[in-house]
């Protein structure tokens, strides 16, 4: 078994020295038993694994060489070929049996479903007939709708009867009775029913049915179907000329000939014309509708009469159908014949369905020009215009009746007429059936999409083909929507309204785009800037309007950078371009260019990327402004600024030297001034120690005046020295806790606070970065001023508060010092910080006029600001703002 497995896996022959399968091997004419065996795989086409293995005993007297090997392989190939043929035959036989079963099932279905078909048809047509026979005043409004339902019910009934006839014929259950009939009268009456239709179509109808000397055995109902179907087909495919119907008696048969001068049938189609469901493609006809079973049924009905039907046609010239039926009744089964002559019913009733259907094939008579220009006194609010194309008149009337309330509907019976109508009225929507003569719906759709003036019109396709594939086919062809029959009134109205609304929105958008393009075009024309377009990677300049500044580009240019960009700026320009492409952002750059006259110039160039729906760049639109004059002015301005800067630097250096000299002078002067003042105070104190002088009231008075003046002079000298030192001295910043600073000031001013019975309130002040000494001096001056300038009728109260102002990043400390002192007029809010400015006389309040100037200098050294706001008799508020900075 291992050897067999090896053959199956490798699928090649194997030679073995022993036999593990067959025990007794006949030797035949050989004297000895075979000692070598070959195992051959037998394969079937299109199958990988072998289906059998053949074991061959090799001739013990012959060497197994290449020739011998080819021989045994040939045996295996022949066996494989035979097995493959047998299996293929079996499969084909099974397939044929399956198809036969399916055909039987189909026949059984049509036979069994007859009740399900006919019962609802009966319930539809019966009540409709009753309604139509009632008095007119009861059904005037609904009569057209009822007639529409009746016509299409009869049409459906005809189709159902045809299908059921096929089912009975195939099943051999067709109950047929043949009786003697006046064939001439019957045929003449049937053909005469088409007189009105042919006259309306401008065709001639010839009827040649002479009376016969003997009756013809026929099934009258079947003969009516044969004649009416042949005439209906002839009328459907004939547009000019005539249709002729002729009966002729021959020795053994009689013949019916129906001939027309219509479109004819090609030789290829003639071979299949009597096959069920076969339809000639792309054939011009009055209507595209049809089941493709009419001629197949005629052929079967003729065969039931033991007759034959023949076709003779030439494309473009016409078609002739000839039916041969044997005379007499010997060819018919005896049990199906009768000699009783039954009176014939009126053929007009049976032909009504065919005639009404034929009359509905005529196009609507609509005068478009009159409809488009109604009288002024009859004008109504403008409605959307819809063109409806359908070869079924009932369908046109039905859809038009639904849409007339909402739209102005114009109809066409085929695609060709619809295209002409669309060209003339430019509708808001096209509603088209797919299956139509002359030009079908898909061909109409293609023509509209190829016409620039019509391609934007929304199109809804109507089709009886359901399923996703049919819908996709229509939408891929360019349709905006696809509506499958049958559809409801609400569905039709909703689809039409939504597509018209979308079309209106699209028109508004397109109008806005056109206006935008018009404004842009006007802007481009009006501007003096250079305008250009680039492809997606800037390798080709599509267009450039140089405005006499740069040379115009009439055709796409790939070497634009060498033509326009100065060589030393090309690398910089390309660097910015690559960055703009990578980031999909605006390109903008000032660079040098080569002017139209060959001279050098400057431009400020900007280009905006244009994107597709996927967000990829498709092109760039740009403009370049001539900034050559500006660049010349900037160069001149830069030269002037450089000269001015040099002059200012020299002046600043001189000022620094002067400032240093001034500071040195202040120190020297303050020392020289302090020394006499110190001596005056010293000698004054000595005089005050003299009892004789003090005893004199006048002497004591003058000594007090001298001492007070000396103290003021000393204080003024210290203020001048401090003020001048702030201009040049370097200051070290650190973290300063203002709460500690205020407490120290309160301690230093404790005696003054007690004397004034004052209150100083402060809490939660921040730690700020600054100079502790200067900040101490700042708040000392402000608090001491509040105590000094207190109101005589109330004790002084000083409020110190703090907030953070976030208006400007990173923010600033806002500290307010508020008192309830004597205040000052608001007019002095700014003057109060001027050097040596005093708002009160020395007799009332002593001071140097440098305190607040010193405060302003201290705040400015901290890059801040100080403001005063006073009110006479109520007090003053000083607001200090110092920027928030990090740790020093």
C-alpha positions in Angstrom: 0.0 0.0 0.0 2.9 2.3 0.6 3.9 1.9 -3.0 0.4 2.9 -4.1 0.4 5.9 -1.9 3.8 6.9 -3.4 2.2 6.7 -6.9 -0.7 8.9 -5.9 1.4 11.5 -4.3 4.1 11.7 -7.0 1.7 11.1 -9.8 4.4 9.3 -11.8 5.0 5.6 -12.8 7.1 3.5 -10.4 9.1 0.4 -11.2 9.3 -2.2 -8.4 11.2 -5.6 -8.1 8.4 -7.4 -6.4 4.6 -7.6 -6.4 2.8 -6.8 -3.2 -0.8 -6.9 -4.6 -1.3 -9.9 -6.9 -0.4 -13.4 -5.5 -0.5 -15.7 -8.6 0.7 -14.1 -11.8 0.1 -16.1 -15.0 3.3 -16.5 -17.1 1.7 -17.0 -20.5 4.3 -18.1 -23.1 7.1 -17.2 -20.7 8.9 -19.9 -18.7 9.5 -17.8 -15.7 7.4 -15.4 -13.7 7.9 -11.6 -14.1 10.2 -10.1 -11.5 9.6 -6.4 -12.3 6.3 -4.5 -12.1 5.2 -1.0 -13.2 2.6 1.0 -11.4 1.0 3.6 -13.7 -1.3 6.5 -12.5 -4.5 7.0 -14.6 -5.5 10.7 -14.7 -8.5 12.6 -15.8 -8.2 16.0 -17.4 -8.5 19.0 -15.0 -8.0 16.7 -12.1 -4.8 16.6 -10.0 -4.8 13.2 -8.2 -5.1 10.0 -10.3 -8.4 8.3 -10.4 -6.9 4.7 -10.8 -3.6 2.9 -10.8 -2.7 0.2 -13.4 -0.2 -2.5 -12.5 1.8 -4.1 -15.4 4.1 -7.1 -15.2 7.2 -6.5 -17.3 8.7 -9.0 -19.8 11.4 -10.8 -17.9 13.4 -11.3 -21.1 13.5 -7.6 -22.1 15.3 -4.7 -20.5 13.1 -1.8 -19.3 14.6 0.9 -21.4 13.3 4.2 -22.7 11.4 2.6 -25.6 9.7 0.1 -23.2 8.9 2.9 -20.8 7.3 5.0 -23.6 5.2 1.9 -24.6 3.7 1.4 -21.1 3.2 5.2 -20.7 1.2 5.1 -24.0 -1.0 2.4 -22.6 -1.7 4.6 -19.5 -2.4 7.6 -21.7 -4.9 5.7 -23.8 -6.7 4.4 -20.7 -6.8 7.9 -19.3 -8.2 9.3 -22.5 -11.0 6.7 -22.6 -11.9 7.3 -18.9 -12.0 11.0 -19.5 -14.4 10.7 -22.4 -16.7 8.3 -20.5 -16.8 10.7 -17.5 -17.5 13.7 -19.7 -20.3 11.9 -21.4 -21.8 11.0 -18.0 -21.6 14.6 -16.9 -23.2 15.9 -20.0 -26.0 13.3 -19.7 -26.6 14.4 -16.1 -26.6 18.1 -17.2 -29.2 17.3 -19.9 -31.4 15.5 -17.4 -31.1 18.4 -15.1 -32.2 20.9 -17.8 -35.1 18.6 -18.7 -36.2 18.5 -15.1 -36.0 22.3 -15.0 -38.0 22.7 -18.2 -40.6 20.3 -16.8 -40.7 22.3 -13.6 -41.1 25.5 -15.5 -43.9 24.0 -17.6 -45.6 22.7 -14.4 -45.2 26.2 -12.8 -47.0 28.0 -15.7 -49.7 25.4 -15.7 -50.3 25.5 -11.9 -50.0 29.2 -11.6 -52.8 29.9 -14.1 -55.3 30.4 -11.2 -53.0 32.8 -9.4 -52.6 34.8 -12.6 -56.2 34.9 -13.8 -58.0 35.3 -10.5 -56.7 38.8 -9.7 -57.0 39.8 -13.3 -60.6 38.8 -13.3 -61.2 40.8 -10.1 -59.5 43.8 -11.6 -61.1 43.8 -15.1 -64.6 42.7 -14.0 -65.3 45.7 -11.7 -63.6 48.0 -14.1 -65.9 47.0 -16.9 -68.9 47.6 -14.7 -67.7 51.0 -13.8 -67.1 52.0 -17.4 -70.6 50.9 -18.4 -72.3 53.1 -15.7 -73.6 56.5 -16.4 -71.1 59.1 -17.2 -71.9 61.5 -14.4 -70.8 58.9 -11.8 -67.3 58.3 -13.1 -66.4 61.4 -15.2 -63.5 62.4 -13.0 -62.1 58.8 -12.7 -62.9 57.6 -16.2 -59.5 58.2 -17.7 -57.8 56.5 -14.7 -60.1 53.5 -14.9 -59.6 53.2 -18.7 -55.8 53.2 -18.1 -56.1 50.4 -15.6 -58.4 48.4 -17.9 -56.1 48.8 -20.9 -53.1 47.6 -19.0 -55.1 44.8 -17.3 -56.1 43.5 -20.7 -52.5 43.8 -21.9 -51.4 41.8 -18.9 -54.1 39.3 -19.5 -53.0 38.8 -23.1 -49.4 38.2 -21.9 -50.6 35.7 -19.2 -52.8 33.8 -21.7 -49.8 33.6 -24.1 -47.6 32.1 -21.4 -50.3 29.7 -20.3 -50.8 28.6 -23.9 -47.1 27.8 -24.1 -47.3 25.8 -20.9 -50.3 23.7 -22.2 -48.7 23.2 -25.6 -45.4 21.9 -24.0 -47.3 19.7 -21.6 -49.5 18.3 -24.3 -52.6 19.4 -22.5 -53.8 21.9 -25.1 -57.5 21.2 -25.6 -58.1 22.1 -29.2 -61.2 21.7 -31.3 -61.2 22.2 -35.0 -64.3 23.1 -36.8 -65.3 24.4 -40.3 -64.8 28.1 -40.5 -65.4 30.7 -43.2 -61.7 31.7 -43.2 -62.1 34.5 -45.7 -64.7 36.4 -43.7 -62.9 35.8 -40.4 -59.5 36.9 -41.7 -61.0 40.0 -43.5 -62.8 41.1 -40.3 -59.7 40.7 -38.2 -57.6 42.6 -40.6 -60.2 45.4 -41.0 -59.8 46.3 -37.3 -56.4 47.7 -38.1 -57.8 50.2 -40.7 -58.0 53.1 -38.2 -54.5 52.5 -36.9 -52.9 52.3 -40.4 -54.8 55.4 -41.7 -53.5 57.4 -38.7 -50.0 56.2 -39.4 -50.3 57.1 -43.1 -50.0 53.4 -44.2 -52.0 51.6 -46.8 -53.8 48.4 -45.7 -54.5 45.9 -48.5 -56.9 43.0 -47.8 -57.3 40.3 -50.4 -59.4 37.5 -48.9 -61.6 36.0 -51.7 -64.3 33.6 -50.6 -63.4 29.9 -50.7 -65.7 27.2 -52.0 -65.2 25.0 -49.0 -64.9 25.7 -45.2 -61.5 25.4 -43.6 -61.1 23.4 -40.5 -59.5 25.6 -37.9 -59.5 26.5 -34.2 -61.0 30.0 -34.5 -59.4 31.4 -31.3 -55.9 30.2 -32.4 -56.4 31.6 -35.9 -57.3 35.0 -34.4 -54.1 35.0 -32.4 -52.1 34.1 -35.5 -53.6 36.9 -37.7 -53.7 39.6 -35.0 -50.1 38.9 -33.9 -48.8 39.0 -37.5 -50.7 42.3 -38.2 -49.6 43.9 -34.9 -45.9 43.1 -35.7 -46.2 44.4 -39.2 -47.7 47.7 -38.0 -45.1 48.0 -35.2 -42.1 47.8 -37.6 -43.6 49.6 -40.7 -43.3 53.4 -40.9 -44.2 54.0 -44.6 -45.7 52.1 -47.5 -48.3 49.4 -46.9 -49.3 46.3 -45.2 -51.1 43.6 -47.2 -53.1 40.5 -46.0 -53.9 37.9 -48.6 -55.6 34.4 -48.6 -55.0 31.9 -51.4 -56.3 28.4 -52.0 -53.8 25.9 -53.3 -54.5 22.2 -54.3 -53.5 20.8 -51.0 -53.3 23.8 -48.7 -54.4 27.3 -48.3 -52.0 30.1 -47.4 -52.1 33.3 -45.4 -49.6 35.9 -46.4 -49.0 39.0 -44.3 -46.5 41.3 -46.0 -45.2 44.8 -45.1 -42.7 47.4 -46.4 -41.1 47.9 -43.0 -37.6 47.8 -41.7 -37.0 44.1 -42.6 -35.0 41.5 -40.7 -31.4 40.6 -41.1 -30.3 37.1 -42.1 -28.7 36.5 -38.7 -31.9 37.4 -36.9 -34.1 35.3 -39.3 -32.5 32.1 -38.0 -33.7 32.9 -34.4 -36.9 34.8 -35.1 -39.3 32.0 -34.0 -37.4 31.2 -30.8 -39.1 32.1 -27.6 -38.1 35.4 -26.0 -35.8 36.3 -28.9 -35.9 40.0 -29.8 -34.1 41.8 -32.6 -31.7 44.2 -31.0 -31.5 47.8 -32.0 -34.5 47.5 -34.4 -36.4 50.6 -35.1 -40.0 50.2 -34.0 -43.0 52.2 -32.8 -42.5 50.9 -29.3 -39.7 49.1 -27.6 -42.2 47.1 -25.5 -42.7 43.4 -26.3 -42.3 40.0 -24.7 -40.4 38.3 -27.6 -42.9 35.3 -27.6 -45.5 36.4 -30.2 -43.9 34.8 -33.2 -42.9 31.7 -31.2 -46.5 31.3 -30.2 -47.7 31.7 -33.8 -45.2 29.0 -34.8 -46.6 26.6 -32.2 -50.2 27.4 -33.1 -49.5 26.8 -36.8 -48.0 23.4 -35.9 -51.1 22.4 -34.0 -52.9 22.9 -37.3 -50.3 20.6 -38.9 -49.2 23.6 -40.9 -46.0 25.6 -41.3 -44.9 29.2 -41.3 -42.1 30.7 -43.5 -40.3 34.0 -43.4 -39.0 36.0 -46.3 -37.3 39.4 -45.5 -34.8 41.8 -46.7 -33.3 44.4 -44.5 -34.7 47.9 -45.2 -37.3 46.6 -47.7 -39.9 44.7 -45.7 -41.0 41.3 -44.4 -43.4 38.6 -45.6 -44.8 35.8 -43.3 -46.5 32.9 -45.1 -48.7 30.4 -43.2 -49.6 27.1 -44.9 -52.5 25.0 -43.5 -53.6 21.7 -45.1 -57.1 21.6 -46.6 -59.7 19.3 -45.2 -59.6 17.5 -41.9 -57.7 14.2 -42.6 -54.6 15.6 -41.1 -56.3 16.4 -37.8 -57.1 14.0 -34.9 -60.7 12.8 -35.3 -61.5 13.3 -31.6 -60.6 17.0 -32.0 -62.7 17.8 -35.1 -66.4 18.6 -35.4 -68.5 19.3 -38.4 -70.8 21.6 -36.4 -70.7 25.2 -37.8 -70.9 27.6 -34.8 -71.8 31.2 -35.4 -68.7 33.5 -35.2 -68.5 36.2 -32.6 -67.6 39.7 -33.5 -63.9 39.9 -34.1 -63.7 43.5 -33.1 -64.2 42.7 -29.4 -61.2 40.3 -29.5 -59.1 42.6 -31.6 -59.7 45.6 -29.3 -56.7 44.9 -27.1 -54.3 44.8 -30.1 -55.8 47.9 -31.7 -55.8 50.0 -28.5 -52.2 49.0 -27.9 -51.2 49.9 -31.4 -53.0 53.3 -31.2 -51.0 54.0 -28.0 -47.8 53.7 -30.0 -48.4 57.1 -31.6 -46.4 60.0 -30.2 -48.2 62.7 -28.3 -49.2 65.8 -30.3 -47.8 68.6 -28.3 -47.1 72.1 -29.6 -44.1 73.0 -27.6 -43.8 76.6 -28.8 -47.4 77.4 -27.9 -47.0 75.8 -24.5 -43.8 77.7 -23.8 -45.5 81.1 -24.4 -48.9 81.2 -22.8 -51.0 84.3 -22.8 -50.1 86.9 -20.2 -53.5 86.8 -18.5 -53.2 83.0 -18.0 -49.7 83.0 -16.6 -49.2 81.1 -13.4 -46.2 80.9 -11.0 -43.3 79.4 -12.8 -43.0 75.6 -12.3 -40.0 73.4 -12.9 -39.9 72.1 -16.5 -39.6 68.3 -17.0 -39.2 66.3 -20.2 -40.7 62.8 -20.0 -39.5 60.2 -22.6 -41.4 56.9 -22.7 -42.6 54.8 -25.6 -45.7 53.7 -23.7 -48.5 56.2 -24.0 -50.3 55.0 -20.9 -47.1 55.4 -18.9 -46.6 58.9 -20.3 -50.1 59.9 -19.4 -49.9 58.3 -15.9 -46.6 60.1 -15.0 -47.7 63.4 -16.5 -50.9 63.3 -14.5 -48.9 62.8 -11.3 -46.3 65.5 -12.0 -48.6 68.2 -13.6 -49.5 69.5 -10.1 -45.8 70.3 -9.5 -44.1 70.7 -12.9 -44.7 71.6 -16.5 -44.3 68.3 -18.2 -43.5 67.8 -21.9 -43.5 64.3 -23.4 -41.8 62.4 -26.1 -42.4 58.8 -27.4 -38.7 58.0 -28.1 -35.2 59.2 -27.3 -34.7 61.0 -30.6 -37.7 63.2 -30.2 -36.8 63.7 -26.5 -33.3 65.0 -27.5 -34.9 67.5 -29.9 -37.3 68.6 -27.2 -34.6 69.0 -24.6 -32.5 71.0 -27.0 -35.4 73.4 -27.5 -36.7 74.0 -24.0 -33.7 73.2 -21.8 -35.7 71.6 -19.0 -34.9 71.4 -15.3 -35.1 67.6 -15.3 -35.3 64.7 -17.8 -37.3 61.6 -16.9 -36.5 58.8 -19.4 -37.4 55.2 -19.9 -34.4 53.0 -20.8 -36.1 50.7 -23.4 -37.3 53.0 -26.2 -37.2 52.9 -30.0 -35.1 55.2 -32.2 -32.8 56.1 -29.3 -32.9 54.3 -26.0 -32.6 55.9 -22.6 -28.9 55.1 -22.2 -28.0 56.5 -25.6 -30.0 59.6 -24.8 -28.1 59.9 -21.6 -24.8 59.6 -23.4 -25.8 62.3 -25.9 -26.9 64.7 -23.2 -23.7 64.2 -21.2 -21.6 64.9 -24.3 -23.4 68.2 -25.0 -21.8 71.1 -23.1 -25.1 73.0 -23.0 -27.2 70.0 -21.7 -24.8 67.9 -19.6 -25.7 69.6 -16.3 -29.4 68.7 -16.6 -30.3 66.0 -14.0 -31.6 62.7 -15.5 -33.7 60.0 -13.8 -33.9 56.7 -15.7 -37.0 54.5 -15.5 -36.6 50.8 -16.0 -38.4 47.5 -15.5 -35.0 45.9 -14.7 -34.7 45.6 -11.0 -31.6 44.7 -9.1 -28.4 46.4 -8.0 -26.5 45.6 -11.3 -29.1 47.4 -13.4 -29.1 50.4 -11.1 -25.3 50.6 -11.1 -25.2 50.4 -14.9 -27.6 53.4 -15.1 -25.7 55.5 -12.6 -22.3 54.7 -14.1 -23.7 55.9 -17.4 -24.1 59.3 -15.8 -27.7 59.2 -14.5 -28.5 61.2 -11.4 -31.1 58.7 -10.2 -32.6 55.3 -11.1 -36.3 54.4 -10.6 -37.5 50.8 -11.0 -41.0 50.0 -12.1 -43.4 49.6 -10.5 -43.1 52.8 -8.4 -45.5 54.6 -6.2 -46.8 58.1 -6.7 -45.1 59.4 -3.6 -41.8 57.9 -4.6 -41.9 59.4 -8.1 -42.8 62.9 -6.7 -40.1 62.7 -4.1 -37.4 61.6 -6.5 -38.3 64.3 -9.0 -38.5 67.1 -6.4 -35.2 66.1 -4.7 -33.4 66.0 -8.0 -34.8 69.3 -9.1 -33.8 70.9 -5.8 -30.3 69.4 -6.1 -30.2 70.8 -9.6 -31.2 74.3 -8.4 -28.6 74.1 -5.7 -26.0 73.1 -8.3 -27.1 75.9 -10.5 -26.7 78.4 -7.6 -23.3 77.1 -6.8 -22.2 77.2 -10.5 -23.6 80.7 -10.8 -21.6 81.7 -7.7 -18.5 80.1 -9.2 -19.0 81.9 -12.4 -19.5 85.2 -10.6 -16.4 84.5 -8.6 -14.4 83.6 -11.7 -15.7 86.8 -13.3 -14.7 88.9 -10.3 -11.3 87.2 -10.3 -10.9 87.8 -14.0 -11.8 91.5 -13.5 -9.4 91.7 -10.6 -6.6 90.2 -12.6 -7.3 92.6 -15.4 -7.5 95.6 -13.1 -4.4 94.8 -11.0 -0.9 95.9 -12.0 0.6 92.8 -10.5 2.3 90.1 -12.5 -0.1 87.0 -12.6 1.1 83.5 -13.2 0.1 79.8 -12.9 2.3 76.8 -12.0 1.8 73.1 -12.2 1.8 71.0 -9.0 5.6 70.7 -8.6 6.5 74.1 -10.1 8.4 72.5 -13.0 6.2 74.1 -15.7 4.8 77.7 -15.7 1.5 77.4 -17.4 0.9 81.1 -18.0 2.4 84.5 -17.0 1.0 88.0 -17.7 4.0 90.2 -17.1 2.3 93.7 -17.2 5.3 95.1 -19.1 7.4 94.3 -16.0 8.3 90.8 -16.9 8.2 89.2 -20.3 4.8 87.4 -21.0 4.6 83.6 -21.4 2.2 82.6 -24.1 2.9 78.8 -23.9 3.9 76.6 -21.0 7.5 77.1 -20.0 9.8 74.7 -18.2 12.9 76.9 -18.0 11.1 79.8 -16.3 13.5 80.1 -13.4 16.4 80.9 -15.7 14.2 83.4 -17.7 12.8 85.3 -14.7 14.8 84.6 -11.5 18.1 86.2 -10.8 20.8 83.5 -10.6 21.9 84.3 -7.0 18.3 84.0 -5.8 17.4 80.8 -7.6 18.5 78.4 -4.8 16.7 80.5 -2.2 13.5 80.6 -4.3 13.6 76.8 -4.8 14.1 76.2 -1.1 10.9 78.2 -0.2 9.0 76.4 -3.1 9.9 73.0 -1.8 8.9 73.9 1.7 5.5 75.2 0.4 4.9 72.0 -1.6 5.8 69.8 1.4 3.6 71.7 3.9 0.9 72.5 1.3 1.0 76.1 2.4 1.3 79.6 0.9 4.4 80.4 -1.0 5.7 84.0 -0.5 9.1 85.5 -0.9 10.8 88.7 -1.9 13.5 88.1 -4.6 15.3 89.6 -7.5 14.0 89.1 -11.0 15.1 89.8 -14.6 12.9 92.4 -16.1 11.5 92.5 -19.6 14.2 95.0 -20.6 16.9 92.8 -19.1 17.6 95.0 -16.0 17.3 93.7 -12.4 14.3 94.3 -10.3 12.6 93.1 -7.1 9.2 91.4 -6.6 7.2 90.2 -3.7 5.8 86.9 -5.0 2.9 85.0 -3.4 1.3 81.8 -4.7 -1.7 79.8 -3.4 -2.0 76.0 -3.9 -5.2 74.7 -5.5 -6.4 71.3 -4.2 -8.5 68.5 -5.5 -11.1 66.6 -3.5 -8.4 64.3 -2.0 -6.5 67.3 -0.7 -3.6 67.0 -3.2 -2.2 70.0 -5.0 -3.2 70.3 -8.6 -1.7 73.7 -9.5 -0.6 77.0 -8.0 -2.1 80.5 -8.7 0.2 83.4 -7.9 0.8 87.1 -8.2 4.0 89.1 -8.0 4.2 92.8 -7.1 6.9 95.1 -8.4 8.7 96.3 -5.3 11.8 97.6 -7.1 11.1 101.3 -6.1 10.4 100.2 -2.5 13.7 98.3 -2.4 15.6 101.4 -3.5 13.8 103.5 -0.9 14.5 100.9 1.8 18.2 100.8 0.8 18.3 104.6 1.1 16.4 104.5 4.4 18.7 101.8 5.8 21.7 104.0 4.9 20.1 107.0 6.6 19.1 104.9 9.7 22.7 103.6 9.9 24.0 107.2 9.7 21.5 108.3 12.3 22.2 105.3 14.5 25.9 106.1 14.4 25.2 109.7 15.4 22.9 108.6 18.2 25.5 106.2 19.5 28.0 108.9 19.6 25.6 111.2 21.3 24.7 108.5 23.8 28.4 107.9 24.6 28.8 111.7 25.2 25.7 111.6 27.4 27.1 108.7 29.4 30.3 110.6 30.0 28.3 113.7 30.9 26.1 111.6 33.2 29.1 110.1 34.9 30.6 113.6 35.4 27.2 114.8 36.7 27.1 111.9 39.2 30.6 112.6 40.3 29.7 116.3 40.7 26.7 115.4 42.7 28.7 113.4 45.1 31.3 116.1 45.4 28.7 118.8 45.6 26.6 117.0 48.2 29.7 116.5 50.4 30.6 120.2 50.0 27.1 121.2 50.8 26.6 118.8 53.7 29.7 120.0 55.5 28.5 123.6 56.0 25.1 122.4 57.0 26.6 120.0 59.5 28.7 122.8 61.0 25.6 125.1 61.1 23.6 122.4 63.0 26.6 121.7 65.3 27.1 125.4 66.2 23.3 125.8 66.6 23.1 123.0 69.1 26.0 124.6 71.0 24.3 127.9 71.1 21.1 126.2 72.4 23.2 124.7 75.3 24.0 128.3 76.4 21.4 129.2 79.1 21.7 132.9 78.6 20.8 132.6 75.0 17.9 130.2 75.6 16.5 132.4 78.3 15.9 135.0 75.6 12.7 134.1 73.8 13.8 135.9 70.7 17.1 134.0 70.7 15.5 130.7 71.1 13.0 131.4 68.3 15.9 132.3 65.9 17.9 129.2 66.9 14.8 126.9 66.1 14.4 128.6 62.8 18.1 128.0 61.9 18.0 124.4 63.0 14.8 123.6 61.0 16.3 125.2 57.9 19.4 123.2 58.3 17.4 120.0 58.6 15.4 120.8 55.4 18.7 121.6 53.6 20.1 118.2 54.7 17.1 116.3 53.6 17.1 118.1 50.2 20.8 117.2 49.7 20.1 113.5 50.5 17.2 113.5 48.0 19.2 115.1 45.3 22.0 112.5 45.9 19.6 109.6 45.8 17.8 110.9 42.7 21.0 111.3 40.8 22.4 107.9 41.9 19.3 106.2 40.3 20.3 107.3 36.8 23.5 105.4 36.7 24.0 103.1 39.6 23.7 99.4 38.8 21.1 97.6 40.8 21.0 93.9 41.8 17.6 92.3 41.7 16.4 89.6 44.1 13.2 88.0 45.5 11.7 90.7 47.7 8.8 89.9 50.1 6.7 93.1 50.2 5.0 92.1 53.4 8.4 92.2 55.2 9.2 95.5 53.5 6.0 97.1 54.8 6.5 95.8 58.3 10.0 97.3 58.4 8.6 100.6 57.2 5.9 100.5 59.9 8.6 100.0 62.5 10.7 102.9 61.2 7.7 105.2 61.2 6.3 104.0 64.5 6.6 107.3 66.3 5.0 109.2 63.4 2.2 106.7 63.2 1.5 107.1 66.9 1.7 110.9 66.7 -0.9 110.8 63.8 -2.9 108.0 65.4 -2.7 106.4 61.9 -3.4 102.9 60.6 -1.6 101.0 57.9 -3.4 98.0 56.5 -1.7 95.4 54.2 -2.0 91.7 53.8 -1.1 89.0 51.2 1.4 91.1 49.3 3.5 89.2 46.8 7.1 88.3 46.5 8.4 90.2 43.5 11.8 90.4 41.8 13.4 93.7 42.4 15.8 95.8 44.5 15.0 95.5 48.2 16.6 98.9 49.0 14.8 100.7 46.2 11.4 99.1 46.9 11.8 100.0 50.6 12.5 103.6 49.5 9.4 103.6 47.2 6.9 102.4 49.8 8.6 104.5 52.5 8.1 107.7 50.5 4.4 106.8 49.7 3.4 105.8 53.2 5.3 108.8 54.9 3.6 111.1 52.4 0.2 109.7 53.3 1.0 110.3 57.0 2.4 113.7 56.3 -0.5 114.9 54.2 -3.2 113.6 56.5 -6.5 115.4 57.0 -6.7 117.5 60.2 -10.2 116.2 61.0 -9.6 112.5 60.8 -6.9 109.9 61.6 -4.9 108.8 58.6 -5.7 105.3 57.2 -3.4 103.8 54.5 -4.7 100.7 52.5 -2.1 98.7 50.5 -3.6 96.1 48.1 -2.3 93.8 45.4 -3.7 92.0 42.2 -2.3 90.4 39.1 -3.1 92.0 35.8 -3.2 89.4 33.0 -4.0 91.8 30.2 -0.5 91.5 28.8 1.6 88.3 29.1 3.2 87.3 31.3 1.2 89.8 33.4 2.1 92.5 36.0 1.8 93.1 39.7 -0.7 95.9 40.4 -0.2 97.4 43.8 -2.3 100.3 45.1 -1.5 102.6 48.0 -4.7 104.5 49.1 -5.1 107.1 51.8 -7.8 109.4 53.2 -5.6 112.5 53.5 -6.1 116.0 52.1 -5.8 114.7 48.5 -5.3 117.0 45.5 -7.0 118.2 42.4 -7.2 115.6 39.5 -5.5 118.2 37.2 -2.2 117.5 39.2 -2.3 113.7 38.6 0.6 113.9 36.1 2.4 117.0 37.4 2.8 115.5 40.9 5.7 113.4 39.7 7.8 116.3 38.3 11.0 117.1 40.1 10.7 119.7 42.9 7.0 119.8 42.3 5.0 121.0 45.4 1.3 121.3 45.8 1.3 122.9 49.3 3.3 125.7 50.8 6.3 125.1 53.1 4.5 126.7 55.9 1.9 124.0 56.0 3.9 120.9 55.0 7.6 120.6 54.8 9.3 118.7 52.0 11.8 118.8 49.1 9.5 118.1 46.1 11.7 115.1 45.2 9.9 112.2 46.9 7.4 111.3 44.2 10.0 111.9 41.5 12.2 109.5 43.3 9.3 107.0 43.4 8.8 107.3 39.6 12.5 106.6 39.0 12.4 103.6 41.3 9.4 102.1 39.4 10.9 102.8 36.0 14.1 101.0 37.1 11.8 98.0 37.6 10.4 98.4 34.1 7.1 99.5 35.6 4.9 102.5 35.9 3.2 104.6 38.6 0.0 106.7 38.4 -1.7 109.0 40.8 -5.3 109.8 41.2 -6.3 112.4 43.7 -9.5 114.0 44.9 -9.4 117.2 46.9 -10.3 116.7 50.6 -10.9 112.9 50.2 -7.5 111.4 49.6 -5.2 109.9 46.9 -4.5 106.6 45.2 -1.1 105.6 43.8 -1.2 102.6 41.4 2.1 100.8 40.8 2.5 98.2 38.0 5.7 96.1 37.9 6.0 93.2 35.3 6.0 89.7 36.6 9.4 88.1 35.9 11.1 84.8 36.9 13.5 84.2 39.7 16.7 86.4 39.4 
